[in-house]
Amino acid sequence: MAKRIKIAKTVGELHKLLASAYGKKKIGYVPTMGALHDGHASLIKSSVTKCDITICSIFVNPTQFNDASDLDKYPRTLSADVKILEAAKCDIVFAPSVKDIYPKGTKSKLKLRLGKLDKVMEGEFRPGHFKGVAQVVKRLLDIVKPTMLFMGQKDFQQFTIIQHMINQLNIPTKLVVCPIKREQSGLAMSSRNVRLEKHIKSRADILHHTLLEARELLNLGYTPKQIESYAMKGFKITDFKPEYFRIVNGNTLLPVKNVKKEDYIVACAAVWAGDVRLIDNMILKHPQS
Ligand code: AMP
């Protein structure tokens, strides 16, 4: 029979559960906003194989939503989430309240030197988003104090910024990035997919297919600019509206003009599918390949 997962609803309850583990056991941590799917479960499974204790937090962080209606509509499915976590052999679910994470309206004092990392792509279309993400991840890392932090490649810009934060603040946690889990159609799994209307969802694989095409076109010698404009045109179909399709350096997230042998290149895209905003990405080229 599966071991019952422990639920901590406050920082105090979590620390009680972890008291005997600190300094003795490898603690793996997966931060999420809930409405869990197989993508999240893959992060949990990776933590379970690498660590002695796995914690998953479920916290819909208000400070990273720049659109109040997106925050309102964000799916909240705690009891289904607990079942998924139990099946993935997660040990503890940490589901704090906003008051617990931001006591008495705490203001972020976090100062990071991120250069352009938080200004491009998502930063351009969701102003303030990464300030909220960095704030909550720092707060959660301070609370959980994990040995390893597991995040998904699905949010490429997010994990890049968090890696910078870990380096800059000398946080003693190792970031492990896990591959993107996709539905059979190729659509990247996302908590927002449940809000896609059926007739739109059936065409939402256009994101993945365009990324695959971009990889092929890059191999054939097309320039990033040509590929970007081809992709943006392709997204302009009924019900869909692209925000960006960028081919960038995977470390700096800055545009790539001419591809060199040593370049690490990733394509990142954001597209509205009806009233649901989807993001996806693909590594187009590793250095030297
Ligand atoms: P979220 O609940 O959307 O904030 O995501 C929590 C974590 O799960 C983040 O590190 C995401 O990058 C990761 N994640 C979300 N979707 C996927 C996916 N399809 N495959 C792998 N990881 C994912």
Boltz pocket constraint, residues with backbone or C-beta under 6 A from the ligand:
constraints:
  - pocket:
      binder: B
      contacts: [[A, 31], [A, 32], [A, 33], [A, 34], [A, 38], [A, 39], [A, 40], [A, 42], [A, 43], [A, 150], [A, 151], [A, 152], [A, 153], [A, 154], [A, 155], [A, 178], [A, 179], [A, 180], [A, 181], [A, 182], [A, 188], [A, 189], [A, 190], [A, 191]]
      max_distance: 6.0
